[in-house]
Amino acid sequence: MAESTRTLLIEIGTEELPPVALPRLEAAFRDGVVQGLEQAELGHGPVHSYATPRRLALQVEALQARQEDKAIERRGPALNVAFDDHGRPTKAAEGFARSCGATVEQLERLETPKGTWLAWRGVQPGRAATELLPDIVNQSLSRLPIPKRMRWGSGQATFVRPVHWIVFLLGADVVPATLMDVTSGRTTRGHRFHAPEPIELASADDYAERLRGEGRVEASFEARRERIRRGVLRLAEQEQGVAIMDEGLLDEVTALVEWPVPLVGSFDPGFLEVPEEALISSMQGHQKYFPVRGQDGQLLPLFITVANIESRDPDQVRSGNERVIRPRLADADFFWQQDRKRPLIDRLADLKGVIFQKQLGTLYDKTQRVAHLAEQLAVEMDHDPAPVARAAWLARCDLGTEMVGEFPELQGIMGRYYALHDGEPKAVADAILEHYRPRYAGEAIPATPAGRLLAIAERADTLAGIFAIGLAPTGDKDPFALRRAALGLMRTLIEGELPLDLEGLLGRAAVLLPEGIAGRSIAEEVYDFCLERLRGYYQEQGIGAELFEAVLAVRPRCPLDFHRRLLACRRFAGLPEAEALAAANKRIGNILRKAGETVPDTVASAQLKEPAEQALARSLEATREQLQPRLAEGDYAGALEGLARLREPVDTFFDDILVMAEDPGVRVNRLALLKAIQALFLEIADVSRLPGR
């Protein structure tokens, strides 16, 4: 029986941890320790993880203080090997007994169908948790996702930051250990300024409460995050505004403070002449401030900062932050003024000096290819090619501006502003912005025709070029973000309802590549890569793998066509006839595969003698005639509903007809009939792959 349970506390006290990595480190440390406890068969209750800029900690409730004792049984040598002819123990028996810590006389006999064996039965005492925990914690720390570890002092320990203290308690007792050259104890530390004196913990249960009370540290990342969120929203509301609450920034600010105190500050309203995206990027990226919008949606000359100290003079903290933000916003204003002195089109030549990829040339070369491809697409899609081509030439010109150089995340955004300032048509300016979309999962595709066509041409050129030089993604390596580009391309074509032959487009993109690469046959490979990106896209919409595979089997060249077939198959799968026809098609496929002879593409009607095969042939011909207009219109749902009428004649055929007849002519003709049925279904999808009910 295990001893009573106690609370475990582990705290690793460090210098300031990298804020962006803190949530990941917290989760990895928690998961590693929990996994170690499970492998050691130490039962426990709820687990609470903590993370602040100066600590990673874990509290495990109701941890077993000792492993359960285990009943063990070991089988030794067979009886005829364990004793000689005179009944005396052999060396095999004596050696086995010694290994069990027993004498031969204490061993038992184990009867089995294959004979009798010597055996030892005993109890393996459970080990104390204090013996196991240091190694469990050390293993978890060694596996943390730390790209580059550092050393400090004269020791050999390595970690993400220097370690200064270790708290390691099981209940009220210190777990003796040395981790990263630091001896464990019961002394933690509070806020660097509010509570600099050491805090001695009497018990592992005291941790969060003592830190919050005496230490002025909110150790829980989630609690601290929610406290910041509420405080920022409340201050913005008091100013008749709404805080711009970026979740990534909220995480980062949470990782920067131990005792958050939100404060509102202001800046010169004159800076609002600068595009708001530049002001927001400056406030969020440089200063980690939360910008504020008014009730009308316009940016207010306010920001909310989160201090890591509860100052006796908050106005000093506020004014200090206001002094810091002013030069940042002044820089943005300077970039805005300077960049507009030179039209975007004048920056086009600058792209000749920027390498896109060594084998694929400069950004200027890429711009030429994309412009050519986008203009072709516009003509094919019956859109005005002028704004598409103009946007293609201007799309990357903002990369040379001071503003985008300082804030790379504003590429396209500033391009739109500068294009409008230069007097470019709105359709051109919008396309410059939109051609980057969708940049991430969930972002909308471009809203305008020019933006969509430019986005398609841009991604087609990138995919064709990178595949052509042999740098397709492998494993988790995707330096050119081709998976994201492929999904964005497919989403734009499907959600934008553009009936484009993508494989053909990729072939044309390959022809435009530099000499020595141009024309390389990669269109099929790239298109298959793009199709595979759709799996997750459809899975998120509740469309299963079997439906996806059914359409993938016929490999439509147009993504929109793929999508329409998939929706039709989902609808068809709900019909009563679907399961029977799917089974029949699977049977047909197996028969044709095993036939082992050449099957003609046409059916000899004169050789159909049996009523069931004649009826099936008539139904097949009538269904084919009805389906052709629907297939031509892309009405796959209607076509599959028409095919459902074949269920009864197909069932009757298989009930009444022996396909593999002895007469070769009859057999081959019946196989041809089945092949014709299969071919008709394959004009839409491989229905044999559809899921059963």
HUWONOR-V699012 format. One line per field, one symbol per residue. phi: phi as a letter, one per 30 degrees, with the letter a starting at -180 (. if undefined). burial: b if it has 9 or more other C-alpha atoms within 8 Angstrom, else e. A space follows every 10 residues. Layout:
BEGIN
phi->???
burial->???
END
This chain:
BEGIN
phi->.ddddbdcbb bccbdedddd deeddedddd dddddddddd hcdacecbcb abecacbbbc dhdddadddc dbbbccdded cdbddcicdd dddddddddc ibcddddccc dbeckcbdbb cabcdddded dcdedddddd ddcddcdbdb cbicdcdbad beccabcbbc iccdddabch icddabccbc decdbdddcc cdadddeddd dddddhbcdd dddddddded ddddddddch bbddcdddde dddedcbcbd bdbcbbbeed ddddeddddd ddddddcicc dbcdddiddc dbbbcbdcac ddbddddddd dddddedddd dddddddddd dbdedddedd ddccddaedc jdddeddedd dddddededd dicddddddd dddcecdddc ddddddbedc diddeddddd ddideedddd deddddddda djdddedced dddddddddd ddddddddci cdebhccbdc hddddddddd ddddddhcdc dddddddddd dddeejceie dbeddddddd ddddededdd cicddddddd dedchddced dedddddddd dddddddddd dddddddedd dddcdibdcd dccdedddcd eddddddddd dddddddedd dddidddddd ddddddeddd ddeddcccdd dddedddddd dddddddedd dddcadddcd ddd
burial->ebeebbbbbb bbbbbebebe ebbebbbbbb ebbeebbbee ebbbeeeebb bbbbbbbbbb bbbbbbbebe ebeebbbbbe bbbbeeeebb ebbbebbbee ebbbeebeeb eeeeebbbbb beeeebebbb ebbbebbbbb beebeeeebb bbeeeeebbb bbbebbbbbb beebbbebbe ebbbbbbbbb beebbbeebe bebbebbbeb bbebbbbbbb beebbebbbe bbbebbbeee bbbeeeeebb bbbbbbbbbb bbbbbebeee bbebeeebbb bbbbeeebbb bbbbeeeebb bbbbbbbbbb eeebeebbbe bbeebbebbb ebbebbebbb eebbeebbee bbebbbeeeb bbbbbbbbbb bbbbbbbbbe eeeebebbbb bbbbbbbbbb bbbbbebbeb bbbbbbbbbb eeebeebbbb bbbbbbbbee eeeebbebeb bbbbbbbbbb bbbbbbbbee eebeeeebee ebbbbbbbbb bbbbebebbb bbbbbbbbbb bbbbeebbbe ebbeebbebb bebbbeebbe eebeebbbbb bbebebbbbb bbbbbbbbbb bbbeeeebbb bbbbbbebbe ebeeeeeebe eebeeeebee ebbbbbbebb eebbebbeeb beeebbbebb bbbbebbebb bbbbeebeee eeeeebbbbb bbbbbbbbeb bbebbbbbbb eee
END
